């Protein structure tokens, strides 16, 4: 699996190069997030702009990745979701479970707001 990684100060953008998402790709994405976390990046935007087709096997893994991130006070947003993949997500009603932003700027805004919320929430607990 090939990924383009763009690391920013508060998040990383991971863009898969393949046109099909399946369980193998989601496993590789999860591994990539773990590697980035070890180097200090804890918020992720997955840009699916090249993904035109999907296997249903991938969706459960995406939900698991999403849950793992949020259980660890991290952010995970998907963007660039093509029509065919979005339709498959909607059929399984996962479009309301996952953070999906239509455009990259909106994905960045979601991550930024979640970081701010965690900072504010963390300060109120002290």
C-alpha positions as CSV (number, residue, x, y, z in Angstrom):
1,X,0.0,0.0,0.0
2,X,1.3,3.4,-0.9
3,X,0.3,6.5,1.1
4,X,1.2,10.1,0.7
5,X,1.8,11.6,4.2
6,X,1.6,15.3,4.8
7,X,2.5,16.1,8.5
8,X,1.3,19.4,9.9
9,X,1.9,20.7,13.5
10,X,-1.5,19.5,14.8
11,X,-2.5,16.7,12.4
12,X,-1.4,14.4,9.6
13,X,-3.0,13.9,6.2
14,X,-2.9,10.4,4.9
15,X,-3.8,9.9,1.2
16,X,-4.0,6.4,-0.1
17,X,-2.7,6.1,-3.7
18,X,-4.9,3.0,-4.6
19,X,-8.3,3.3,-6.2
20,X,-9.9,0.5,-4.1
21,X,-10.3,0.3,-0.3
22,X,-10.5,-3.1,1.3
23,X,-9.6,-4.8,4.6
24,X,-5.9,-4.9,3.6
25,X,-5.8,-1.1,3.0
26,X,-7.6,-0.3,6.2
27,X,-5.2,-2.5,8.1
28,X,-2.3,-0.6,6.5
29,X,-4.0,2.7,7.3
30,X,-4.4,1.7,10.9
31,X,-0.7,0.7,11.0
32,X,0.2,4.1,9.5
33,X,-1.8,5.9,12.2
34,X,0.0,3.9,14.9
35,X,3.4,4.8,13.4
36,X,2.5,8.5,13.2
37,X,1.2,8.4,16.8
38,X,4.6,7.0,17.9
39,X,6.3,10.1,16.3
40,X,3.9,12.5,18.0
41,X,1.1,13.0,15.5
42,X,-2.3,12.1,17.1
43,X,-4.9,13.6,14.7
44,X,-5.5,12.3,11.3
45,X,-7.3,13.3,8.1
46,X,-7.7,10.4,5.7
47,X,-8.1,11.8,2.1
48,X,-10.0,9.2,0.1
49,X,-9.9,11.3,-3.2
50,X,-8.4,8.4,-5.2
51,X,-10.7,5.7,-3.8
52,X,-13.4,4.9,-6.3
53,X,-14.5,1.5,-5.1
54,X,-14.8,-0.3,-1.8
55,X,-15.3,-3.7,-0.2
56,X,-17.8,-3.8,2.7
57,X,-15.0,-5.5,4.7
58,X,-13.3,-2.2,4.9
59,X,-16.1,-0.4,6.6
60,X,-16.0,-2.2,9.9
61,X,-12.3,-1.5,10.1
62,X,-12.9,2.2,9.4
63,X,-15.4,2.3,12.3
64,X,-12.9,0.5,14.5
65,X,-10.2,3.0,13.6
66,X,-12.6,5.9,14.3
67,X,-13.5,4.4,17.8
68,X,-9.9,3.8,18.7
69,X,-8.9,7.3,17.8
70,X,-11.7,8.9,19.8
71,X,-11.1,6.6,22.8
72,X,-7.5,7.9,22.8
73,X,-8.5,11.6,22.6
74,X,-7.4,11.8,19.0
75,X,-9.3,13.0,15.9
76,X,-10.0,11.1,12.7
77,X,-11.8,12.7,9.7
78,X,-12.4,11.3,6.3
79,X,-12.5,13.6,3.3
80,X,-12.6,13.4,-0.5
81,X,-15.1,10.5,-0.3
82,X,-16.2,9.6,-3.9
83,X,-19.9,9.0,-4.7
84,X,-19.7,5.2,-5.0
85,X,-18.0,4.9,-1.6
86,X,-20.3,7.4,0.0
87,X,-23.3,5.5,-1.3
88,X,-22.0,2.3,0.2
89,X,-21.4,4.0,3.5
90,X,-24.9,5.5,3.5
91,X,-26.4,2.1,2.7
92,X,-24.8,0.8,5.9
93,X,-25.7,4.0,7.7
94,X,-22.0,4.6,8.5
95,X,-22.0,8.1,7.1
96,X,-23.5,9.3,10.4
97,X,-21.0,7.2,12.5
98,X,-17.8,8.4,10.8
99,X,-16.5,12.0,10.7
100,X,-16.8,12.8,7.0
101,X,-16.1,16.2,5.6
102,X,-16.8,17.1,2.0
103,X,-13.7,19.2,1.5
104,X,-10.2,19.3,3.0
105,X,-10.7,22.7,4.6
106,X,-13.7,21.4,6.5
107,X,-11.8,18.4,7.7
108,X,-9.1,20.7,9.0
109,X,-11.7,22.8,10.7
110,X,-13.2,19.7,12.4
111,X,-9.8,18.6,13.7
112,X,-9.0,22.1,14.9
113,X,-12.3,22.4,16.7
114,X,-11.9,18.9,18.4
115,X,-8.4,19.9,19.6
116,X,-9.8,23.1,21.0
117,X,-12.7,21.2,22.7
118,X,-10.3,18.7,24.2
119,X,-8.1,21.5,25.5
120,X,-11.0,23.4,27.0
121,X,-12.5,20.2,28.5
122,X,-9.1,19.2,29.9
123,X,-8.7,22.6,31.5
124,X,-12.1,22.5,33.1
125,X,-11.2,19.2,34.9
126,X,-8.1,20.7,36.6
